């Protein structure tokens, strides 16, 4: 019989519960902590497969004064939707196009 890990720490149990209820805004911090602890930061982002959107990062908070000020979406999500669209469109153009069948 194989041993199964069982969380005994209340905080760890709360992180597991938050992962199940990841859409609840109140669980954002616990979900983020659990994903980082599990080395699954690939699930933090704007992609369809991501569980949560990123919040402010140090990179966006430490911009130089000479640069333009942060927009509201950059403050809230850490990236503007325009930049996100540019990244997504660049990724789509990298894919080879399918040939049409005759």
Buried (B, 14 or more C-beta within 10 A) or exposed (E): EEEEEEEEEEEBEBBEBBBEEBEEEEBBEBBBBBBEEEEEEEBBBBEEEBBBBBBBEEEBEEEEEEEEEBEEBBBEBBBBEEEBEEEEEEEEEEEEEEEEEE
